[in-house]
Amino acid sequence: MEPPEDLVKLIEEQIKIEKEGVASFGETEQRVGTGAAKLLLCEMRMDSQKHASILEGVLEVLKGPPSPNSSWQKPLDRFVDPILVKREIEKHKALAKSMEALLAREISKTKDETILALLGHLAQDERRHNEILETIAKKCDKMIR
């Protein structure tokens, strides 16, 4: 079944926007002088790059050949052993948990607003990252069984 044309166009437009953001943030990052401003722009640039990559993956799945399996299973069935994925995710979750604890400790100690903003955003991103890892681990469990 062909993906809806309006969805494909929407995703392609969003990829273009995200890539423009990557270029723009990168250019501005080179022009600013303070470390904090560079870090904030770097983070935004990397987030935009991640979003573009994710959207490109979604587009690839949408445009790929139909599969009797779900969209989730198709790429994993084809490229990766779900047991290895789950093992890697579990290892990363342990690292992320220690990072969250470290960030919480540092956030409680600092008074600098810029550092608080950067560390707070990083902590929030780690929590969101953990949620995504948990979802992927559950999908792998279903595939293993």
N, C-alpha and C positions, 0 to 999 in steps of 0.2 A: 504494500500500500504506500502510495506517495505521501510524503508529509505535506501538510497544508502550506500552500505557497506563501500566505501572509506570515506564517510562523517563521519560515525560512528567511524571508525578507527582513523580518524584525530581528532575527538573530544576526544576520549578515550586517545589518545597520549597526547593531550594538557592538559587534566585533570591531567595525570601523571606528566607532566612537571611542571604544576602549584603547585601541591602538593609537589614535590621535592623542588620547590622554597620556599614554606612555611616552610619546615623543615630546609633548608639551611639558610634562613634569620633568623629564630628563633635561630638556633645555634650560628650564628655570632652575633646576637643581645645580647646574653648572655655573649659573650666574650669581647665586646667593653666596654670602660669605660666612654666615654663622653655621656652626655645627648642628644646632637644633633645627634650623630651617632646612638644611640639607637632609637631615634624618626624616623629617615629616614629608618632604617631597619624595624622597626615596621610597618611603612606605607607600605613598599614594601611587607612585609609578609601578611598584611591584604588585600592588593590589590590582591595578588596571591590567597589567600583563597577565596576572593569574586569571582574571575574569575573561580576558580575550581567549586564553588557552582553554578554559572550561567551555566557553561558548563554541569554540571550534570543535571540541570533542562532542558536544551535544549535536552540532550540525552533522558531524561525521556519522554519528549513530542514526540520526534522522534520515540521512541520505543513503545509508548502507542497505544491503540486501535484507529483506524480511527474514525473521528468525522465529522458529517455534518457541524459543525462549524469550524471556523479557529483555528489554533493552539493556537492563543491568547485566544479565548473564551473558549476553552475546559477546561483548568485548573480553570479558574474563575467560569465557570458554575458549575463545580463540587464542588469547595471548598469554594468560597467566594461570598458574595453578593456585586455586583459592586458598589452599593450605599455606602456601608461602606468603600470600598477601596477608592472611590473618596473623601469621607469626610476626611479620614485619610491623603490622598495625599494633599488636600487643606491645612490642618493644618500644615503638614510638609513643604509645600512650603512657608508658612508665616514664619516659623522658619528659613528656609534656607535663605530667603531674608534678615532677620535681621542679620544672620551670615555673609552674603556677605558684608553688610554695615560695620559691626564690623571689618572684615578682611581688607577691603579697608582702613578704618581709621587707623588701626594699621600698615599696609604696608606703608602708607604715612609718618608715624612717625619714623619708625626704620631705622637704618643705618647698622645693623648687617646683613652680607650677608647670614649667615646660617638661621637666623630667617626669612629674606626676602624670601629665597628659600622655606622654610617650609610653611610659610603663603601664598606665591604665589601659591604653588602647591595646598594647601587646597582650596584657592579661585577658582582656575581653576576646581578642583574636585566638588566644590559646584555648579558652573555654569553647568557643565556636568550633575550633579545629577538633577538639576532643569529641564534640557532638557528632561531627562528620565522621570521624574515625570509628565511633561507636556504631553508627549506621552501617558503615561499610563492613565492620566486623560481623554484625548480625546477618547481612546479606551473604557473607562468606560462610557463616554457620549453616544457613539454609542450603547453600550449594554443596557443602561437604556431606550433609545428611542425605 
